[in-house]
Amino acid sequence: MIVVTGSSGKAGKAIVKDLLERDYKVLGVDMLPRSGQSFPYLQADLTDLGQAYEILKGASSVIHMANIPAPEIHPPAKTFVDNTSMNYNIFQAATDLRLERVIWASSETTLGLPFDTPPLYAPVDEEHFPHPESSYALSKVVTEEMAAQFSRWSGIPFIGLRFSNILNPDIYKAFPETCWKDIKARKWNLWGYIDERDVAQICRKSLTAQVSGSNNYIVAANDTVMNRPSRDLMQELFPKVPVRGPLEEYGTLLSNQKAKNELGFNPDYSWRDTLEK
């Protein structure tokens, strides 16, 4: 059985749907009460260690998506404390119960977002870590170190997925108004994104990828949200930032190469599928 925490969220719903379509046994977990779920579901507060143990009993692996998802939702202290406590509790319970692996939601923000201070180079890759600029980002940086410790102690693989901004076709339809009119509107994450269906793909592939220890991966689409070449975007807003290595004309500025190499990730979806039909 795979436990998916945060199963009522945008990404969580996509992950559960993807796993069920491939005949995985799934237990969904969220703070929200049951609301029409057709799969096994529990309401739980994962800041409580006992509840973390309860939801993971009998599980083979956990895909842990439950966290306060952005820095502006709650005061900074609550964001940091709640996120790190939820993550610690899941990691502690998972190792004590000897799960096969832990897949969890880290964040692109660990790399320096928002890029009000320019990145050191582009495309930004895993070596750009750590540059937390908010309590939310700091909670993810701290959790990456927790994951390394728990994996070292237990021998269980921990896979941290540094998701870019998770979007879907309904959001893509607004790009002409929300992204394309102002190049600065999405500079905060170098115009990056990931389709929710590709979030589901990488979580599923992480369940069987041949990895050990604790590893963290940038998860981004192959392109940006913009209809302009990526080098042009960098030249206009970040002219002093070196653009390193090969870069496709509209290629992502948040490198997903490590995830491709080690997890077998290959994004299937782009906003272009919606807007260029």
C-alpha angles and dihedrals in degrees: 000000000000117000114210113194118199087031094157093059126094094262094036092057091050092049094050092047092050094049095046091051087058094049098253116152106241136190113196119209129188141143089245119090120254111284114179098312112162093201131065109290138178131191110223143160105224094195082079110080094207092057090050089057092047096054094047098050108119095009124134095201140354130223100200112200099145112117140110093282104213141021099245100056099079136011111289095250093053092048092052097043097043095045096047093045093050091049094046092050094050092046093048093048093044093053095043091049091046099235116185094241146342122228114186142174114255117164147239086237090079087073097063107285131193090049096215081130105052119250117255091243142339143276085041111223137181092283089068089074132142114040108125113183100176140034087255092056090044090054089057094047090051090047092053088057090047090052091052091052096047092046091049092050096044107028088230116138113246118196117194114196114204096206120201119217105313111227141165139202094275089059093044091062089067096053095103088062103030103038114012101052093061121032089200095059094084103023088107091085100022089263092294130157143155128214114242089234090058089050086059091047096054093045090053093046090048089062091068105021114128099245136128135196122016117320133173128205138190109234113201139140119260092252139035128252090255132094090216128087113272095233089054090053092052093045093053100046105017104030094156096050112099116236105216131204129346117338127184116233093259095017125151117269089206103071115232094179097109091053089050093049099044106026101033090242118167117168110232099186138066135169084245089073088064104035103034099052 
